[in-house]
Amino acid sequence: MCGIRSNAGNCYRAGQFCRKADLGRTTTDAEGRAITCGMESGRPHWHY
């Protein structure tokens, strides 16, 4: 269901760290909700 997966092959959840290469990209979490990789407190995180 999710398009972008972690290096381990898992779906991401909002609040998790994301790779700098994914900054600005949007995917879906395991429940199908859209999440976007953006900077939060100086580090890249997935958020709704």
C-alpha positions in Angstrom: 0.0 0.0 0.0 2.8 2.5 0.9 4.9 3.7 -2.0 8.1 4.8 -0.1 9.4 2.2 2.3 12.2 2.2 4.9 15.5 0.4 4.1 14.0 -2.5 6.1 11.0 -2.6 3.7 8.4 -1.3 6.2 5.8 1.5 5.7 6.6 4.7 7.4 4.3 6.4 10.1 3.9 10.1 10.8 6.5 11.2 13.4 9.3 8.8 12.2 12.5 10.1 10.7 12.8 10.1 7.0 15.8 10.1 4.7 17.1 13.4 3.4 16.7 12.0 -0.1 12.9 11.9 0.6 12.5 15.5 1.6 9.4 17.0 0.0 8.1 13.6 -1.2 4.7 12.3 -0.2 3.7 8.7 0.3 1.0 6.9 2.3 1.3 5.1 5.7 0.1 1.6 6.3 -3.5 2.9 6.8 -3.5 4.8 3.5 -3.1 8.3 4.9 -0.9 10.7 3.0 2.4 11.7 4.8 5.1 14.1 3.6 8.8 14.2 4.5 9.7 17.6 5.8 12.0 19.3 8.2 11.0 19.4 11.9 13.3 20.7 14.6 16.2 20.6 12.1 15.7 16.9 11.2 13.6 15.3 8.4 10.4 13.6 9.7 7.2 12.2 8.1 4.1 14.2 9.0 0.5 14.5 7.9 
